[in-house]
Amino acid sequence: MNKCYWLIPILPLLGAAFNGLLGKRAGKSVVTVVGVGLVFASLLLAFSAFFAMKALPDHRLVLNYGEWMVTGSMAVPFGMVIDPLSGTMMLVVTGIGFLIHLYSVGYMHAEEGYARFFSYMNLFVFFMLTLVLGSSLPLMFVGWEGVGLCSYLLIGYYFETDFAPQAGLKAFLFNRVGDLGVSIGMLVLFAAFGTLTISDILIQAGHLAPEASFGVLTFATLMLFVGATGKSAQLPLYLWLPDAMAGPTPVSALIHAATMVTSGIYMICRLAPVYTMTPITMTVVAWVGAGTALFAATIGLFQRDIKKVLAYSTVSQLGYMFLGLGAAGFSAGFFHVFTHAWFKALLFLGAGSAIHAMHHEQDLFKMGGLKNKTRITFLTMVAGTIAIMGFPGTSGFFSKDEILYLAYLKSPALWVVGVVAACCTSFYMWRLMALAFWGEPRDKHAYEHAHESPLSMTVPLMVLAVGSLLWGFWGVPEAFGGHFSIGEWLKPALTFGQTHAAHGHHEGPAILLAVISTTLGLVFGFLGWSKYKTGPAWELAFAEKHAFLHRVLVNKYYVDEGVELYLLRPIRWFGNLMWKLFDVIIIDGVGVNLPGALARVFGDFTALFQTGRVRNYALSMALGAAILLYVFLK
């Protein structure tokens, strides 16, 4: 059976090729069967591979299919590694990917580009699996670049509009900045270890002592973290993610909630033994994550577009994950990746169901009263909301509070920042719920025609809702009296190659911290609901009373405007200068047009002697002969 596991990423690739080349002629039914069916087949194979790996004593299944790059001392294998980390992520990609593909059948059924959409989605799953399962950094990088390409294609799906292609280009360019960091980090690691095979790097790193000051490994891990800030939308490279909502809602759920944006977290977890050697990098990761969590959460407080609220929520939750990693809680950070995949995919798809019911209206101020028309969507959205706010017993509660606890152990200031961000999260999520589902409908016409989504959309919502509520029990922290099972499960992958003893678990007031953060979250959630349950009147009054603060938050601290004014505009000015100076004046003018102009002038001058009269030509010949005689006889 092991011989078939290479089909896990290949099956979605075949689906992408078929739907891209033949899907339009084959028809929507065939596109659906191929696009959804091959991802489901990949999911079944992934389960088989997962349990085969789980049955092994070391929980590590290595599949090599030959050498890929061999030059000098470098030999890069073409293979896959399935261990607790990659195996869990593989199930997330294929499992949640399948649910989102199924949801897309109902959501995208009226689109002319139906086959193109599923081709892009299948291609994304292929590249994401390549990233997750690759046994070497170059193969991981192929998947890393591939999901960036698919993000560009899917965000720009509505290419007839102005905003979607611009948003896709923005995502592509911001990711290229981060990818440069990944390239540099890979080269530095190769210089340090002489290999790009991940397992070999981890084994060698396990024999090293932590760097007390800035060193080679610190530089390498910081460069890789730059790439992670681009792919996982952290400060300062987060700006592409909110604009990525220009793509269809299933795209937002798959790429920008559950999988692609967690690539940076996965990469750091994959290289966890190297990162533990670099305390400086760990501190940077923790503070960037905490700053991003708070910064994005405050922006989400007053956004009116339902998808924009969830977009900034995603940026904030990704910050939480990095906060956990920086606090040496690799398993806690990855656990939040896992739980976030469930409840954020649910929230995006639930928002898509509400948008679908309102005939593609995304303005929260124009919604209201939908809980009476879309009962399943409403109930599942409640499940996702209480999960993301960290309601006791839900998945978000356990992963969020474990991160906050570890952050407190690293620095109480980090805990404070994380708690404030959590309070903002509770407020804006219940604001979203109140504006969309409670109160009187504010767009009577759209409300009258609102209806529940078809089963192909609501069944994935119900499955994701169950996961959002129950999967947290896989990781009840020991500090809360439970058994952090996911930590034990991930330990072989997160400590692979390490020979030194792991740091002991520090004691702290875990339960007290959880009570404080949870209570504050519940209070702010209630405030969000109570202020908006009858409509946006409270916010309109707040905007009038605190105009400057409201305007700053609504306009996202004017960061986009600042980037446009101080970065993009000077670059465009310099580009226009170079274009006019070098391209127009020097290359076109001096290099191309000047020789042509001189040739024309010379031709016009010589044309004066072409009179067509024999006596003029005879005179010219005589003068020429006289000159030659004078020269030779002188």
C-alpha positions as CSV (number, residue, x, y, z in Angstrom):
1,M,0.0,0.0,0.0
2,N,2.9,2.3,0.7
3,K,3.6,2.4,-3.0
4,C,0.4,4.2,-3.6
5,Y,0.9,7.1,-1.2
6,W,2.5,9.2,-3.8
7,L,-1.0,9.5,-5.2
8,I,-2.1,11.7,-2.2
9,P,-0.8,14.9,-3.8
10,I,-1.0,13.6,-7.4
11,L,-4.7,12.9,-7.5
12,P,-5.7,16.6,-7.0
13,L,-3.1,17.5,-9.6
14,L,-4.8,15.2,-12.1
15,G,-8.1,16.8,-11.2
16,A,-6.6,20.2,-11.9
17,A,-5.3,19.1,-15.3
18,F,-8.5,17.5,-16.3
19,N,-10.8,20.4,-15.3
20,G,-8.4,23.0,-16.7
21,L,-8.0,21.3,-20.1
22,L,-11.3,19.5,-20.6
23,G,-13.7,20.7,-17.9
24,K,-15.5,23.3,-19.9
25,R,-16.4,20.8,-22.7
26,A,-17.1,18.0,-20.2
27,G,-19.9,19.9,-18.3
28,K,-20.4,20.9,-14.7
29,S,-21.5,17.4,-13.6
30,V,-18.2,15.9,-14.7
31,V,-16.2,18.8,-13.3
32,T,-17.9,18.2,-9.9
33,V,-17.2,14.5,-9.9
34,V,-13.6,15.0,-10.8
35,G,-12.9,18.1,-8.7
36,V,-14.6,16.9,-5.6
37,G,-14.1,13.1,-6.1
38,L,-10.3,13.2,-6.5
39,V,-9.9,15.3,-3.4
40,F,-12.0,12.8,-1.5
41,A,-9.9,9.9,-2.9
42,S,-6.8,11.8,-1.7
43,L,-8.4,12.1,1.7
44,L,-9.0,8.4,1.9
45,L,-5.4,7.6,1.0
46,A,-4.3,10.2,3.5
47,F,-6.2,8.4,6.2
48,S,-4.5,5.1,5.1
49,A,-1.1,6.7,5.2
50,F,-1.8,8.3,8.6
51,F,-2.7,5.1,10.3
52,A,0.2,3.3,8.6
53,M,2.5,5.9,10.1
54,K,0.7,5.7,13.5
55,A,1.3,2.0,13.6
56,L,5.1,2.4,13.3
57,P,7.1,2.4,16.5
58,D,8.7,5.8,15.8
59,H,5.6,7.3,14.1
60,R,7.7,8.2,11.0
61,L,7.0,7.0,7.5
62,V,9.7,8.0,5.0
63,L,9.0,7.5,1.3
64,N,11.8,8.2,-1.2
65,Y,11.3,8.1,-4.9
66,G,14.8,8.8,-6.0
67,E,17.2,11.7,-6.1
68,W,16.0,15.1,-7.4
69,M,19.1,17.3,-7.3
70,V,22.6,15.9,-7.2
71,T,25.5,18.3,-7.6
72,G,28.8,18.3,-5.7
73,S,28.2,17.5,-2.1
74,M,24.5,18.2,-2.3
75,A,22.0,15.5,-2.9
76,V,18.3,16.4,-2.5
77,P,15.9,13.4,-2.3
78,F,12.6,13.4,-4.1
79,G,10.4,12.0,-1.3
80,M,7.8,12.5,1.4
81,V,7.9,12.2,5.1
82,I,4.7,11.4,7.0
83,D,5.0,11.9,10.8
84,P,2.6,13.3,13.4
85,L,3.1,16.9,12.3
86,S,2.9,16.4,8.5
87,G,0.3,13.6,8.9
88,T,-2.0,15.8,10.9
89,M,-1.6,18.7,8.5
90,M,-2.2,16.3,5.6
91,L,-5.5,15.4,7.1
92,V,-6.4,19.0,7.6
93,V,-5.6,19.9,4.0
94,T,-7.5,17.0,2.5
95,G,-10.3,16.8,5.0
96,I,-11.2,20.5,5.3
97,G,-10.3,20.9,1.6
98,F,-12.9,18.2,0.7
99,L,-15.6,19.9,2.7
100,I,-14.9,23.3,1.1
101,H,-14.9,21.7,-2.4
102,L,-18.3,20.1,-1.5
103,Y,-19.5,23.5,-0.3
104,S,-18.3,25.1,-3.5
105,V,-20.6,22.9,-5.6
106,G,-23.6,24.9,-4.3
107,Y,-21.9,28.2,-3.9
108,M,-20.3,28.4,-7.4
109,H,-22.9,26.5,-9.4
110,A,-24.1,29.6,-11.4
111,E,-20.5,30.7,-12.3
112,E,-19.4,30.5,-15.9
113,G,-15.8,29.7,-14.8
114,Y,-17.0,26.7,-12.8
115,A,-14.4,24.3,-14.3
116,R,-11.6,26.9,-14.0
117,F,-12.5,27.4,-10.3
118,F,-12.2,23.7,-9.5
119,S,-9.0,23.4,-11.5
120,Y,-7.4,26.1,-9.4
121,M,-8.8,24.6,-6.2
122,N,-7.4,21.2,-7.0
123,L,-4.1,22.7,-8.0
124,F,-3.9,24.5,-4.7
125,V,-4.5,21.2,-2.8
126,F,-1.7,19.6,-4.7
127,F,0.8,22.3,-3.9
128,M,-0.3,22.5,-0.3
129,L,0.3,18.7,0.1
130,T,3.7,19.1,-1.6
131,L,4.6,21.8,1.0
132,V,3.4,19.6,3.9
133,L,4.9,16.3,2.8
134,G,8.1,17.3,1.2
135,S,11.2,15.7,2.8
136,S,13.5,18.5,1.8
137,L,13.5,22.3,1.9
138,P,13.6,22.7,-1.9
139,L,10.6,20.4,-2.3
140,M,8.8,22.3,0.5
141,F,9.7,25.5,-1.3
142,V,8.1,24.2,-4.5
143,G,4.8,23.8,-2.6
144,W,5.4,27.1,-0.9
145,E,5.7,28.9,-4.2
146,G,2.9,26.9,-5.7
147,V,0.3,27.9,-3.1
148,G,1.4,31.5,-3.7
149,L,0.6,31.1,-7.4
150,C,-2.7,29.5,-6.7
151,S,-3.6,32.2,-4.3
152,Y,-2.9,34.7,-7.1
153,L,-5.2,32.8,-9.4
154,L,-8.0,32.2,-7.0
155,I,-8.0,35.8,-5.5
156,G,-8.1,37.1,-9.1
157,Y,-10.9,34.6,-10.1
158,Y,-13.2,37.5,-11.0
159,F,-10.7,38.9,-13.5
160,E,-13.3,41.0,-15.3
161,T,-13.4,43.3,-12.2
162,D,-10.8,45.9,-11.3
163,F,-10.3,45.0,-7.7
164,A,-9.8,41.2,-7.9
165,P,-6.8,41.2,-10.2
166,Q,-5.2,44.0,-8.2
167,A,-5.8,42.1,-5.0
168,G,-4.3,39.0,-6.5
169,L,-1.2,40.9,-7.7
170,K,-0.9,42.5,-4.2
171,A,-0.9,39.0,-2.6
172,F,1.6,37.8,-5.1
173,L,4.0,40.7,-4.6
174,F,3.8,40.6,-0.8
175,N,4.5,36.9,-0.8
176,R,7.5,37.4,-3.1
177,V,9.1,39.7,-0.5
178,G,8.7,37.0,2.1
179,D,9.9,34.3,-0.3
180,L,13.2,36.1,-0.7
181,G,13.7,35.6,3.0
182,V,13.0,31.9,2.7
183,S,15.5,31.5,-0.1
184,I,18.2,33.3,1.9
185,G,17.4,31.2,5.0
186,M,17.7,28.0,3.0
187,L,21.0,29.0,1.5
188,V,22.4,29.9,5.0
189,L,21.2,26.5,6.4
190,F,22.9,24.7,3.5
191,A,26.1,26.7,4.2
192,A,25.9,25.7,7.9
193,F,24.9,22.0,7.6
194,G,25.9,21.1,4.0
195,T,22.4,19.6,3.3
196,L,18.9,20.7,2.4
197,T,17.2,17.4,3.6
198,I,15.1,18.4,6.6
199,S,15.9,15.3,8.7
200,D,19.6,15.7,8.2
201,I,19.5,19.4,9.3
202,L,17.5,18.5,12.4
203,I,19.9,15.7,13.4
204,Q,22.9,18.0,13.1
205,A,21.1,20.8,14.9
206,G,20.3,18.5,17.8
207,H,24.0,18.3,18.6
208,L,24.5,22.0,18.9
209,A,24.2,24.3,21.9
210,P,21.8,27.3,21.8
211,E,23.2,30.5,20.4
212,A,23.7,32.9,23.2
213,S,24.1,35.8,20.8
214,F,23.4,36.6,17.2
215,G,24.9,33.9,15.0
216,V,24.5,32.0,11.8
217,L,21.4,30.0,12.9
218,T,19.8,33.1,14.3
219,F,20.2,34.9,10.9
220,A,18.9,31.8,9.1
221,T,15.8,31.4,11.3
222,L,15.1,35.1,11.1
223,M,15.2,35.0,7.3
224,L,12.8,32.0,7.3
225,F,10.6,34.0,9.7
226,V,10.5,36.8,7.2
227,G,9.0,34.3,4.7
228,A,6.6,33.2,7.4
229,T,5.4,36.8,8.0
230,G,4.6,37.0,4.3
231,K,2.8,33.7,3.8
232,S,1.1,33.9,7.2
233,A,0.2,37.6,7.1
234,Q,2.1,39.0,10.0
235,L,3.4,42.5,10.6
236,P,4.5,44.2,8.4
237,L,3.5,41.9,5.4
238,Y,-0.1,41.3,6.4
239,L,-1.7,43.8,4.0
240,W,-2.4,41.3,1.2
241,L,-4.7,39.1,3.3
242,P,-7.7,41.5,3.9
243,D,-7.7,42.4,0.2
244,A,-7.7,38.7,-0.7
245,M,-11.4,38.6,0.2
246,A,-11.9,39.7,-3.4
247,G,-11.9,36.0,-4.3
248,P,-15.0,33.8,-3.9
249,T,-15.9,32.9,-0.3
250,P,-14.8,29.2,-0.6
251,V,-11.3,30.6,-1.5
252,S,-11.3,32.6,1.6
253,A,-12.2,29.6,3.7
254,L,-9.6,27.2,2.1
255,I,-6.6,29.4,1.5
256,H,-6.9,32.3,3.9
257,A,-8.3,30.5,6.9
258,A,-7.5,26.8,7.1
259,T,-4.4,26.0,5.1
260,M,-2.1,28.4,3.1
261,V,-1.8,31.1,5.7
262,T,-0.7,28.5,8.2
263,S,2.2,27.5,6.0
264,G,4.6,29.8,8.0
265,I,3.6,28.2,11.3
266,Y,4.0,24.7,9.8
267,M,7.5,25.6,8.5
268,I,8.6,26.8,11.9
269,C,7.2,23.7,13.6
270,R,8.9,21.6,11.0
271,L,12.2,23.2,11.9
272,A,11.4,23.5,15.7
273,P,14.7,21.9,16.8
274,V,16.6,24.6,14.9
275,Y,14.5,27.4,16.3
276,T,15.0,26.2,19.9
277,M,18.7,26.9,19.3
278,T,17.9,30.6,18.6
279,P,16.4,32.4,21.6
280,I,16.7,35.8,19.9
281,T,14.5,34.6,17.0
282,M,12.0,33.1,19.4
283,T,11.6,36.4,21.2
284,V,11.1,38.2,17.9
285,V,8.5,35.6,16.8
286,A,6.6,36.0,20.1
287,W,6.4,39.8,20.0
288,V,5.6,40.0,16.3
289,G,2.8,37.5,16.9
290,A,1.5,39.3,19.9
291,G,1.6,42.7,18.1
292,T,-0.1,41.3,15.0
293,A,-2.8,39.7,17.2
294,L,-3.7,43.0,18.9
295,F,-3.2,45.2,15.9
296,A,-5.5,43.2,13.6
297,A,-8.1,42.6,16.3
298,T,-8.5,46.4,16.8
299,I,-9.0,46.9,13.1
300,G,-11.7,44.3,13.1
301,L,-13.8,46.1,15.6
302,F,-15.7,48.4,13.2
303,Q,-15.4,46.9,9.7
304,R,-18.7,46.7,7.9
305,D,-17.8,44.1,5.2
306,I,-18.5,40.7,6.8
307,K,-15.6,39.0,5.1
308,K,-13.2,41.9,6.0
309,V,-14.1,41.3,9.7
310,L,-13.2,37.6,9.3
311,A,-10.1,38.5,7.3
312,Y,-8.7,40.7,10.1
313,S,-9.8,38.0,12.6
314,T,-7.6,35.5,10.6
315,V,-4.6,37.8,10.8
316,S,-5.1,38.2,14.5
317,Q,-5.5,34.4,15.1
318,L,-2.3,33.8,13.1
319,G,-0.6,36.2,15.5
320,Y,-1.8,34.0,18.4
321,M,-0.2,31.0,16.7
322,F,3.2,32.8,16.3
323,L,2.9,34.0,19.9
324,G,2.6,30.3,21.0
325,L,5.6,29.3,18.8
326,G,7.7,32.2,20.2
327,A,6.9,31.1,23.7
328,A,8.4,27.7,22.9
329,G,4.9,26.2,22.7
330,F,5.3,24.6,19.3
331,S,2.6,22.0,20.0
332,A,0.3,24.7,21.4
333,G,0.8,26.9,18.3
334,F,0.1,24.0,16.0
335,F,-2.9,23.0,18.1
336,H,-4.4,26.4,17.4
337,V,-3.6,25.9,13.7
338,F,-5.7,22.7,13.9
339,T,-8.6,24.2,15.9
340,H,-8.6,27.4,13.9
341,A,-8.9,25.4,10.7
342,W,-12.2,24.1,11.9
343,F,-13.9,27.2,13.3
344,K,-12.5,29.8,10.8
345,A,-13.4,27.7,7.8
346,L,-16.9,27.4,9.4
347,L,-17.1,31.1,9.9
348,F,-16.1,31.9,6.4
349,L,-18.4,29.4,4.9
350,G,-21.2,30.5,7.2
351,A,-20.6,34.1,6.1
352,G,-20.7,32.9,2.5
353,S,-24.1,31.2,3.2
354,A,-25.4,34.5,4.7
355,I,-24.0,36.4,1.6
356,H,-25.7,33.9,-0.6
357,A,-29.0,34.3,1.2
358,M,-28.7,38.1,0.9
359,H,-28.0,37.9,-2.9
360,H,-24.3,38.7,-2.5
361,E,-24.7,41.6,-0.1
362,Q,-21.7,41.7,2.3
363,D,-22.4,45.0,4.2
364,L,-23.3,44.1,7.8
365,F,-25.3,47.3,8.1
366,K,-27.6,46.1,5.4
367,M,-28.3,42.7,7.0
368,G,-30.3,41.8,10.1
369,G,-32.8,39.2,11.1
370,L,-31.3,36.3,9.2
371,K,-31.6,33.9,12.1
372,N,-35.3,33.5,11.2
373,K,-34.6,32.7,7.5
374,T,-31.3,30.7,7.7
375,R,-31.6,28.6,10.9
376,I,-28.8,26.1,10.1
377,T,-26.4,28.9,9.0
378,F,-27.2,30.8,12.2
379,L,-26.7,27.9,14.6
380,T,-23.5,26.8,13.0
381,M,-22.2,30.3,13.0
382,V,-22.9,30.5,16.7
383,A,-20.8,27.4,17.2
384,G,-17.9,29.0,15.3
385,T,-18.3,32.2,17.2
386,I,-18.2,30.7,20.6
387,A,-15.2,28.6,19.5
388,I,-13.1,31.5,18.3
389,M,-13.9,33.5,21.4
390,G,-12.7,30.7,23.6
391,F,-15.9,29.7,25.3
392,P,-15.2,27.0,27.9
393,G,-15.3,23.5,26.5
394,T,-14.9,24.5,22.8
395,S,-11.8,23.9,20.7
396,G,-10.7,27.6,20.8
397,F,-10.8,27.6,24.6
398,F,-8.1,25.0,25.0
399,S,-5.8,26.1,22.3
400,K,-6.1,29.9,23.0
401,D,-5.6,29.6,26.8
402,E,-2.7,27.2,26.4
403,I,-1.0,29.8,24.3
404,L,-1.8,32.6,26.7
405,Y,-0.5,30.6,29.6
406,L,2.9,29.9,27.8
407,A,3.0,33.6,26.9
408,Y,2.6,34.5,30.5
409,L,5.5,32.3,31.4
410,K,7.7,34.0,28.8
411,S,6.6,37.5,29.7
412,P,3.5,38.8,31.6
413,A,3.4,41.7,29.1
414,L,2.8,39.2,26.2
415,W,-0.1,37.7,28.2
416,V,-1.6,41.2,28.6
417,V,-1.4,41.9,24.9
418,G,-2.9,38.5,24.1
419,V,-5.8,39.0,26.5
420,V,-6.7,42.4,25.1
421,A,-6.6,40.9,21.6
422,A,-8.9,38.1,22.8
423,C,-11.4,40.7,24.2
424,C,-11.4,42.5,20.9
425,T,-12.1,39.2,19.2
426,S,-15.1,38.4,21.3
427,F,-16.5,41.9,20.8
428,Y,-16.2,42.0,17.0
429,M,-17.5,38.5,16.5
430,W,-20.6,39.0,18.5
431,R,-21.0,42.4,16.8
432,L,-20.9,40.5,13.5
433,M,-23.5,37.9,14.7
434,A,-25.8,40.6,16.1
435,L,-25.7,42.7,12.9
436,A,-26.2,39.8,10.6
437,F,-28.7,37.6,12.4
438,W,-30.5,39.7,15.1
439,G,-32.6,42.8,14.9
440,E,-34.8,44.0,12.1
441,P,-33.8,43.5,8.5
442,R,-32.3,46.6,7.1
443,D,-32.6,45.6,3.4
444,K,-36.2,44.6,3.1
445,H,-36.0,43.6,-0.5
446,A,-33.0,41.3,0.0
447,Y,-34.5,39.9,3.2
448,E,-37.8,39.0,1.6
449,H,-36.0,36.8,-0.9
450,A,-33.5,35.3,1.6
451,H,-33.5,31.6,2.1
452,E,-31.4,28.8,3.6
453,S,-28.5,27.5,1.5
454,P,-28.7,24.0,-0.2
455,L,-27.5,20.9,1.5
456,S,-24.3,20.9,-0.4
457,M,-23.5,24.1,1.6
458,T,-25.1,23.4,4.9
459,V,-23.8,19.8,5.4
460,P,-20.1,21.1,5.5
461,L,-21.2,23.8,7.9
462,M,-22.7,21.2,10.3
463,V,-19.6,18.9,10.1
464,L,-17.3,21.9,10.7
465,A,-19.5,23.0,13.6
466,V,-19.1,19.7,15.3
467,G,-15.3,19.8,14.9
468,S,-15.2,23.4,16.2
469,L,-17.0,22.3,19.4
470,L,-15.4,19.0,20.1
471,W,-11.8,18.8,18.7
472,G,-10.5,20.9,21.6
473,F,-10.6,17.9,23.9
474,W,-7.7,16.5,22.0
475,G,-5.5,19.0,23.8
476,V,-6.8,19.7,27.3
477,P,-3.7,21.3,28.9
478,E,-2.2,19.5,31.9
479,A,-2.2,22.8,33.8
480,F,-6.0,22.6,33.6
481,G,-6.1,19.1,34.9
482,G,-6.2,17.4,31.6
483,H,-3.8,15.5,29.4
484,F,-2.4,17.5,26.5
485,S,-2.7,14.6,24.1
486,I,-1.8,16.5,21.0
487,G,1.5,17.6,22.6
488,E,2.5,14.0,23.2
489,W,1.4,13.1,19.7
490,L,3.4,15.8,18.1
491,K,6.5,15.4,20.3
492,P,8.4,12.9,18.0
493,A,8.2,15.4,15.1
494,L,8.8,18.5,17.1
495,T,11.9,17.1,18.8
496,F,13.3,15.0,16.0
497,G,17.0,14.7,16.1
498,Q,17.4,16.5,19.5
499,T,19.8,14.9,21.9
500,H,19.6,17.3,24.8
501,A,16.9,17.1,27.4
502,A,13.8,19.2,26.9
503,H,13.2,22.1,29.2
504,G,11.0,21.3,32.2
505,H,7.4,22.6,32.4
506,H,7.3,25.7,34.5
507,E,4.5,26.1,37.0
508,G,2.2,29.1,36.9
509,P,-1.3,30.2,37.8
510,A,-2.8,28.6,34.7
511,I,-6.4,28.2,36.0
512,L,-6.5,31.8,37.4
513,L,-5.2,33.2,34.1
514,A,-7.8,31.2,32.2
515,V,-10.6,32.4,34.4
516,I,-9.5,36.0,33.9
517,S,-9.1,35.8,30.1
518,T,-12.3,33.8,29.7
519,T,-14.4,36.1,31.9
520,L,-13.1,39.2,30.1
521,G,-13.8,37.5,26.8
522,L,-17.4,36.6,27.8
523,V,-18.0,40.2,29.1
524,F,-16.8,41.8,25.8
525,G,-18.7,39.3,23.8
526,F,-21.9,40.2,25.6
527,L,-21.1,43.9,25.1
528,G,-20.7,43.3,21.3
529,W,-24.0,41.5,21.1
530,S,-26.0,43.9,23.4
531,K,-24.7,47.0,21.6
532,Y,-25.6,45.8,18.1
533,K,-28.6,43.4,18.6
534,T,-31.0,46.2,17.5
535,G,-28.8,47.5,14.7
536,P,-25.8,49.8,14.1
537,A,-27.2,52.8,16.1
538,W,-24.7,52.5,18.9
539,E,-21.8,52.5,16.5
540,L,-23.2,55.5,14.6
541,A,-23.4,57.4,17.9
542,F,-19.9,56.3,18.9
543,A,-18.6,57.5,15.5
544,E,-20.1,60.9,16.1
545,K,-18.8,61.2,19.6
546,H,-15.3,59.7,19.0
547,A,-14.9,60.6,15.3
548,F,-11.1,60.4,15.1
549,L,-10.8,57.0,16.8
550,H,-13.6,55.5,14.8
551,R,-12.2,56.9,11.6
552,V,-8.7,55.6,12.3
553,L,-10.0,52.1,13.0
554,V,-12.4,52.0,10.1
555,N,-9.6,53.1,7.8
556,K,-7.3,50.4,9.3
557,Y,-4.8,53.0,10.8
558,Y,-4.3,54.3,7.2
559,V,-1.5,51.8,6.7
560,D,-2.6,51.1,3.1
561,E,-2.6,54.9,2.4
562,G,0.8,55.2,4.0
563,V,2.3,52.4,2.0
564,E,0.8,54.0,-1.2
565,L,2.1,57.5,-0.3
566,Y,5.6,56.7,1.1
567,L,6.5,53.4,-0.7
568,L,4.5,52.7,-3.9
569,R,4.2,56.3,-5.1
570,P,8.0,57.0,-4.9
571,I,8.7,53.6,-6.5
572,R,6.3,54.5,-9.4
573,W,7.9,58.0,-9.7
574,F,11.4,56.4,-9.8
575,G,10.2,53.8,-12.3
576,N,8.7,56.5,-14.6
577,L,12.0,58.5,-14.3
578,M,14.0,55.4,-15.3
579,W,11.6,54.6,-18.0
580,K,11.8,58.1,-19.5
581,L,15.5,58.6,-19.0
582,F,16.8,55.2,-20.0
583,D,14.1,53.6,-22.1
584,V,12.7,56.6,-23.9
585,I,15.7,58.9,-24.1
586,I,18.8,56.6,-24.1
587,I,17.6,53.3,-25.5
588,D,14.8,54.4,-27.8
589,G,16.2,57.9,-28.5
590,V,20.0,57.5,-28.7
591,G,20.2,53.7,-29.3
592,V,17.4,53.2,-31.8
593,N,15.9,56.5,-33.1
594,L,19.2,58.5,-33.5
595,P,20.9,56.0,-35.9
596,G,17.7,55.9,-37.9
597,A,17.4,59.7,-38.0
598,L,21.1,60.0,-39.0
599,A,20.5,57.4,-41.8
600,R,17.5,59.4,-43.0
601,V,19.5,62.7,-43.0
602,F,22.4,61.1,-44.9
603,G,20.0,59.5,-47.3
604,D,18.2,62.8,-47.9
605,F,21.6,64.5,-48.5
606,T,22.9,61.9,-50.9
607,A,19.5,61.9,-52.7
608,L,20.3,65.5,-53.8
609,F,22.9,64.1,-56.1
610,Q,20.5,61.7,-57.7
611,T,19.1,64.1,-60.3
612,G,18.6,61.7,-63.2
613,R,20.5,64.0,-65.6
614,V,23.5,62.5,-67.6
615,R,25.5,65.7,-67.7
616,N,25.4,66.0,-63.9
617,Y,26.7,62.4,-63.5
618,A,29.4,63.1,-66.2
619,L,30.5,66.2,-64.3
620,S,30.6,64.2,-61.0
621,M,32.7,61.5,-62.7
622,A,35.1,64.1,-64.1
623,L,35.5,65.8,-60.8
624,G,36.1,62.5,-59.2
625,A,38.7,61.6,-61.8
626,A,40.4,65.0,-61.3
627,I,40.6,64.5,-57.6
628,L,42.1,61.1,-58.0
629,L,44.7,62.4,-60.4
630,Y,45.6,65.2,-58.1
631,V,46.0,62.8,-55.1
632,F,48.1,60.2,-57.0
633,L,50.3,62.6,-59.0
634,K,51.0,65.2,-56.3
